[in-house]
Amino acid sequence: MNISPAKEIDLSICIVSWNVKDLLRKCLSSIGDAKPDLRYEVVVVENNSRDESGDMVREEFPSFILVSNRVNRGFASACNQAIRESRGRYILLLNPDTLIQGGSLEEMVRFLDKRPGAGGGGPKLINPDGTLQPSVRMYPTFKSSIGQFTILGDLGLFHRAVDKYLEKGFDYEYPSIVDQPMGAALFFRRDALDAVGLLDESFFLYYEEVDLCLRLFLSGRPLWYNPGAVIVHIGGESTAKAGALSRFMMQESQFKYFSKHYGSGSTIWFKIIFKPLFLLGEYWSLLRNLVSLLGSYISGATIAEKNRKRTRLKMRWDFLTKYLIDFLLL
């Protein structure tokens, strides 16, 4: 780690971790292995994990800044803790299920230095096997949400709205201004955050980065996608551990986002339409997951495949039994 006076730090790498000790270790090791040719610091917020992640960081990466929470404060709040601890000109909000590639951090800082009007940006994300991971989205709309999360989407309706939201056809080989790069690795200019504020802590998990990207855009500080910087994103480990709770929090955050930016009145009508359609989709998916799991036993599928199908089935069953009332009361 490079130690410099506060005003000379180029990049603060801020990581929030929850019960992903092994992935966090690999992520932190990848930063050192990349040997970034810039002045940087690493701030890790350990969000009350049960897997001794904090002890691992303290013992194996003593030069990194560690903040240990006694309760899980949520992703947005923990990110803000890290940002407040940091001192860099740029801030990278980095998921612990990522691996930094050599030259990527320097490239992103150079890229943003050449675009002083940018609020920040995102790199190209790739899967562990080296294939492209689509990572650019537009801002969500009522139509795209219905098409993405409800049974109407399963029936092929609202596919144009979903394709538009997912930026189908986006050219990942060229830099461009985008609505929202994926939150797995988001770079922000510190003075841009000083102008619009930090992450909205009313979002416990999900949509907090979408909200921030939109606020930056509305302030005239758009975000850029830069294919010259590449980061590996494994994906989904923390939310997989949260299980059905993560599905509930996603919908809760979605309603908060729409209420904040589309108005509470419109969002109430959206909820009235969305909730029964979403639940129909959940029950339909539960049935399909059950049939698929039974089929895997008949066909002699691998243990890993059976476990994946069993996990998907359990997640939906848990949602419908543990969080149904809370979802209806949102």
C-alpha positions in Angstrom: 0.0 0.0 0.0 1.2 3.5 -0.8 1.2 5.9 2.1 0.9 9.5 1.1 -0.4 12.8 2.6 -4.2 13.1 2.2 -4.1 15.6 -0.6 -1.8 13.3 -2.7 -3.9 10.1 -2.6 -5.3 9.4 -6.0 -7.7 6.5 -5.3 -9.5 5.2 -2.2 -10.7 1.6 -2.7 -13.7 1.1 -0.4 -15.0 -2.4 0.2 -18.0 -3.5 2.3 -17.9 -7.2 3.3 -20.5 -9.5 4.8 -19.7 -13.2 5.4 -17.5 -13.6 2.4 -14.1 -14.0 4.0 -12.5 -16.2 1.3 -13.6 -13.9 -1.5 -12.5 -10.9 0.4 -9.1 -12.3 0.9 -8.8 -13.0 -2.9 -10.0 -9.5 -3.7 -7.6 -7.8 -1.3 -4.7 -9.9 -2.6 -5.6 -9.0 -6.2 -5.1 -5.4 -5.4 -1.5 -6.0 -4.2 -0.8 -8.4 -7.1 -1.9 -5.7 -9.6 0.8 -3.4 -8.2 -1.2 -0.2 -9.0 1.1 2.6 -10.2 -0.7 5.3 -8.3 -1.1 6.6 -4.7 -4.0 4.6 -3.2 -5.5 3.4 0.1 -7.8 0.5 0.9 -10.7 0.9 3.4 -12.6 -2.2 4.4 -15.9 -2.0 6.3 -16.7 -5.4 7.9 -20.4 -5.4 8.4 -20.8 -7.7 11.4 -19.9 -11.0 9.6 -19.9 -14.3 11.4 -16.9 -15.7 9.6 -14.1 -13.8 11.2 -13.5 -11.6 8.1 -12.3 -8.8 10.3 -9.6 -10.9 12.0 -8.4 -12.0 8.6 -8.1 -8.4 7.3 -6.4 -7.3 10.5 -3.8 -10.2 10.4 -3.1 -10.5 6.7 -3.6 -7.0 5.5 -2.4 -4.8 8.4 -1.7 -1.7 6.2 -5.4 -1.5 5.1 -7.9 0.6 7.1 -10.4 -1.7 8.8 -13.8 -0.5 10.2 -15.6 -3.2 12.1 -19.4 -2.8 12.7 -21.1 -4.5 15.6 -24.3 -4.7 13.6 -25.1 -5.0 9.9 -25.7 -1.4 9.0 -26.7 -2.2 5.4 -24.7 -1.6 2.3 -25.4 2.1 1.7 -24.6 3.1 5.3 -21.4 0.9 5.3 -20.2 2.4 2.0 -20.7 5.9 3.5 -18.6 4.9 6.5 -15.8 3.9 4.1 -16.1 7.0 2.1 -15.9 9.2 5.2 -12.8 7.3 6.3 -11.2 7.8 2.8 -9.0 10.6 1.5 -8.6 10.0 -2.3 -9.4 12.2 -5.2 -11.4 9.3 -6.5 -13.4 6.7 -4.7 -13.9 3.1 -5.9 -16.8 1.3 -4.4 -15.7 -2.3 -4.9 -17.5 -5.5 -4.2 -15.5 -8.2 -2.4 -16.4 -10.7 -5.1 -14.1 -9.0 -7.6 -10.5 -9.4 -8.7 -8.5 -6.3 -9.8 -6.6 -6.8 -13.1 -3.1 -5.2 -13.6 -3.3 -1.6 -15.0 -7.0 -1.2 -14.6 -7.0 1.2 -11.6 -4.5 3.5 -13.2 -6.4 3.4 -16.5 -9.6 4.4 -14.8 -8.0 7.3 -12.9 -6.3 8.5 -16.1 -9.6 8.1 -18.0 -11.6 10.2 -15.5 -8.8 12.8 -15.2 -9.3 13.5 -18.9 -13.1 14.0 -18.4 -13.4 16.6 -15.5 -17.1 16.9 -16.1 -17.7 13.2 -15.3 -19.2 12.2 -11.9 -17.4 8.9 -12.2 -17.6 5.7 -14.2 -17.4 2.0 -14.4 -14.9 -0.5 -16.0 -15.6 -3.5 -18.2 -16.6 -6.4 -16.1 -15.7 -10.0 -17.1 -16.7 -13.4 -15.7 -14.0 -15.6 -14.1 -13.8 -17.5 -17.4 -12.9 -14.3 -19.2 -16.2 -13.8 -21.0 -17.9 -10.4 -21.0 -20.3 -9.7 -18.2 -23.0 -7.2 -19.3 -22.7 -4.3 -16.8 -24.4 -1.3 -18.2 -28.1 -0.4 -17.5 -30.5 2.4 -18.1 -32.6 3.8 -15.2 -35.4 1.4 -14.3 -39.0 2.3 -15.2 -42.4 0.9 -14.1 -42.6 -1.0 -17.4 -39.1 -2.5 -17.2 -39.7 -3.6 -13.6 -43.0 -5.3 -14.5 -41.3 -7.1 -17.4 -38.3 -8.1 -15.3 -39.9 -9.3 -12.1 -43.5 -10.4 -12.8 -45.2 -13.2 -14.6 -46.0 -10.9 -17.5 -42.3 -10.9 -18.3 -42.3 -14.7 -18.2 -45.1 -14.6 -20.8 -43.0 -12.4 -23.1 -44.7 -9.1 -22.4 -42.9 -5.8 -21.8 -39.7 -7.4 -23.3 -38.9 -4.2 -25.2 -38.9 -2.2 -22.0 -36.7 -4.8 -20.3 -34.3 -4.9 -23.3 -34.0 -1.1 -23.2 -33.3 -1.2 -19.5 -30.7 -3.9 -19.9 -29.1 -2.0 -22.7 -29.3 -5.0 -25.1 -27.1 -4.2 -28.1 -24.8 -1.9 -26.1 -21.3 -1.9 -27.6 -18.9 -2.8 -24.8 -15.8 -2.1 -27.0 -16.1 1.7 -26.9 -16.2 4.2 -24.1 -19.4 6.2 -23.7 -21.7 8.1 -21.3 -24.1 5.6 -19.6 -26.9 5.8 -17.1 -25.6 3.3 -14.5 -22.6 1.0 -14.6 -23.0 -2.1 -12.4 -22.4 -1.4 -8.7 -19.8 -4.2 -8.4 -17.1 -1.6 -9.3 -18.0 2.1 -9.4 -15.6 5.0 -9.5 -16.7 8.4 -8.3 -15.0 11.8 -8.3 -14.9 13.0 -4.7 -15.9 16.6 -5.5 -18.9 15.2 -7.3 -20.0 13.4 -4.2 -19.3 16.5 -2.2 -21.8 18.3 -4.5 -24.7 15.7 -4.5 -24.2 13.9 -1.3 -23.3 10.3 -0.4 -25.4 7.2 -0.8 -29.0 7.4 0.5 -29.0 5.3 3.7 -32.7 4.7 3.5 -31.8 2.0 1.0 -30.5 -0.9 3.1 -29.5 -3.0 0.1 -30.1 -2.6 -3.7 -30.9 0.6 -5.7 -28.6 2.8 -3.6 -26.1 3.1 -6.5 -28.9 3.6 -9.0 -30.2 6.5 -7.0 -26.7 8.0 -6.7 -26.0 7.7 -10.4 -29.3 9.4 -11.2 -28.5 12.2 -8.8 -25.1 12.7 -10.4 -26.7 12.8 -13.9 -29.3 15.3 -12.8 -26.6 17.5 -11.5 -24.8 17.5 -14.9 -22.1 15.0 -13.8 -22.7 11.9 -15.9 -21.0 8.5 -15.5 -18.8 6.9 -18.2 -18.2 3.3 -19.2 -14.5 2.6 -19.9 -13.6 -0.7 -21.6 -9.9 0.0 -21.1 -10.2 -0.9 -17.4 -11.1 -4.5 -16.7 -12.2 -6.1 -13.5 -13.3 -9.7 -12.8 -16.7 -10.0 -11.1 -17.7 -13.3 -9.6 -21.0 -12.2 -8.3 -23.9 -12.9 -5.9 -22.2 -14.5 -2.9 -23.4 -12.1 -0.2 -26.9 -11.9 -1.5 -27.0 -15.6 -1.9 -26.2 -16.0 1.8 -29.0 -13.6 2.6 -31.4 -15.9 0.6 -35.0 -15.0 0.5 -34.4 -11.9 2.6 -32.4 -10.4 -0.4 -35.5 -10.8 -2.7 -37.6 -9.0 -0.2 -35.1 -6.2 0.2 -34.8 -5.8 -3.5 -38.5 -5.1 -3.9 -38.5 -2.9 -0.8 -35.7 -0.8 -2.3 -37.3 -0.7 -5.7 -40.5 0.8 -4.2 -38.4 3.4 -2.4 -36.5 4.3 -5.5 -39.7 4.8 -7.5 -41.4 6.8 -4.8 -38.3 9.1 -4.5 -38.0 9.7 -8.2 -41.4 9.1 -9.7 -43.6 10.3 -6.8 -45.5 8.5 -4.1 -48.8 8.7 -5.9 -47.6 7.0 -9.1 -45.7 4.4 -7.0 -48.8 3.5 -5.1 -50.6 2.7 -8.3 -47.5 0.8 -9.5 -47.6 -1.3 -6.3 -51.3 -2.2 -6.8 -50.5 -3.6 -10.2 -47.0 -5.0 -9.5 -47.6 -7.0 -6.3 -50.1 -9.6 -7.5 -48.3 -10.0 -10.8 -45.0 -10.5 -8.9 -46.5 -13.1 -6.5 -48.1 -15.0 -9.4 -44.6 -15.2 -10.9 -43.2 -16.4 -7.7 -45.7 -19.2 -7.4 -45.2 -20.1 -11.0 -41.4 -20.2 -10.6 -41.8 -22.2 -7.4 -43.7 -24.9 -9.4 -41.2 -24.8 -12.2 -38.3 -25.1 -9.8 -39.9 -28.1 -8.1 -40.5 -29.9 -11.4 -36.9 -29.1 -12.5 -35.5 -30.5 -9.2 -37.5 -33.7 -9.6 -36.3 -34.0 -13.1 -32.7 -33.7 -12.1 -33.1 -36.8 -9.9 -34.7 -38.7 -12.7 -32.0 -37.7 -15.2 -29.1 -38.3 -12.9 -27.8 -34.7 -12.7 -24.7 -33.9 -10.8 -24.8 -33.1 -7.1 -23.8 -29.5 -7.8 -26.7 -29.1 -10.2 -29.2 -30.6 -7.8 -27.9 -28.3 -5.1 -28.3 -25.2 -7.3 -31.9 -26.2 -8.1 -32.6 -27.0 -4.4 -31.3 -23.5 -3.4 -33.5 -21.8 -6.0 -36.5 -23.7 -4.8 -35.8 -23.0 -1.1 -35.3 -19.3 -1.8 -38.7 -18.9 -3.3 -40.4 -21.1 -0.7 -38.8 -19.1 2.1 -39.9 -15.8 0.5 -43.5 -17.0 0.2 -43.6 -18.3 3.7 -41.4 -15.8 5.7 -41.8 -12.5 3.9 -45.2 -12.6 2.1 -47.0 -10.5 4.8 -44.1 -8.0 4.9 -44.2 -7.7 1.1 -47.9 -7.2 1.0 -47.6 -4.4 3.7 -44.8 -2.5 1.9 
